[in-house]
Amino acid sequence: MKENLMVQEAVKSYIEDQELPGSFADEEALEEFMTRPSRALVSSLAGLNGDIMVLGVGGKMGPTLARLAKRAAPSKTIFGVARFSEPGLREKLERQGIKTIQADLLDRRSLAELPEVENVVFMAGRKFGSTGSESLTWAMNTFMPGLVAEKFHASRIVIFSTVCVYPFVGINSGGAGEDLAPNPPGEYAQSCVGRERMFQHFSSALDTPGCIIRLSYAIDMRYGVLFDVASSVFNERIIDLKMGHANVIWQGDANAQILMALNHCSIPAWPLNLSGRSVTSIKWLAEEFAKRMGKQARFSGVPESSAWLANSDKAVSLFGEPVVPMDKMIDWCADWVVKGGVNLGKPTHYEVRDGTY
C-alpha cells in the first residue's frame, strides 16, 4: 500500500522546506500536509529512546498525531489504542503503519494487557455530554488517569489537558501562565484539574516523568474555533460575542509540539501551555471570514473583558514559533467551508462561559 511504503522510508521533505499550500482539495490532502514532519520533530524523536503509544487515538487529534509520529520516526513502533467505535478508523491507521490495539482504558484487565512502552501520549477523556452524566466524566477524567499512571509508571507520559483548568483572565493580561493556580468553572473543567492531579501524584509517588499539555484550541479545517466561526458567517447565523477572545494553533503544529514534549518530561509532571501566542478576537475573526466569503457577519452580545487564555511563551522557548500563521489558517478555513468541505460535526462550544457542556 502507498501509505506503508511512505512510512518505511526516511522523510525526504519537511514542512518548513516548502511553501504553505493555498488550499486543500480534500481530506487526504489536508491530512498529508498536517502530518508532514518538521526537521525539529524528526531530530527530537531520533533522540528519544523507545516506541510510542497513543492512548485515546480515536479522538479528533489522535489519528493525525499518530501518523505524524510514524512519518517522523518510521523505525519506531507507534501504537494506537482506542475503543475504535468509528467505522473504518482502525483500518485506516493500520494502512498508515500504526499498530492498533482495541481496549477500554476503564477496564483493568484490558489495560493490564497493553504492552509496556517507553513513551506514552495520553489523549483519552470526556467533555461533551458531561452535563447529566457527571459521574462518568469524573471516572473518565480522574479515575482512569490513575489507572493509566499506575500501569505505565515506568514510561514517560505526555498528558493532554486543557486551558479550561484556568480561571478566566483579562484579555490584555497576556494569558494565564503555568504558575496560575487552576480554579475553573464547571464540573468538566474541575475534572480536568483532577486528571492533572492524578498524574502529578503518581509521577511523584512512582518516579514517572511527565509533561501536562494545557492545550488551547487546535485548528483543523473540519472542526475548531475557526471552523465554528466560519460556518456561522457562511450560514448567516448570529455569533455570540460574550466569549470574545481565544488562542488557537494549527493542529499540525500542536501535534508536533506534543510529541517533542516527550523529551521534556520531568518528575513531578509539570504543566506546559500550548497554543498560538496571539489573542484572537472572535469579532475580528468573523469579519475576516466575511470579507473572504462575501458575507455579512452578524453578532449578538458584547465581548467580556476576560476569557480562557493561556500564555505559551514557555512552549515557544522550547519548540519555536508555530509554522502556520493565523492569516493562512483563515484563508484555508474560508475556502474549506465555502466549497462544502467535510465537517466532523464536533463544535467546540468555545462561547460557553459557565463550564456546562
Buried (B, 14 or more C-beta within 10 A) or exposed (E): EEBEEBBEEEBEEBBEEEEBBEBBEEEEEBBBBBBBBBEBBBBBBEEBEBBBBBBBBBBBBBBBBBBBBBBBBBEBBBBBBBBBEEEEBBEBBBEBBBBBBEBEBBEEEBBEEBEEBBBBBBBBBBBEEBEEEEEEBBBBBBBBBBBBBBBBBEBBBBBBBBBBBBBBBBBEBBBBBBEBEBEBBBBBBBBBBBBBBBBBBBBEEEEBBBBBBBBBBBBBBBBBBBBBBBBBBBEEEEBBBBBBBBBBBBBBBBBBBBBBBBBBBEEBBBBBBBBBBEBBBBBEBBBBBBEBBEBEBEBEEEBBEBBBBBBBBBBBEBBBEBBBBBEBBBBBBBBBBBEEBEBEEBBBEBBBBEBEB
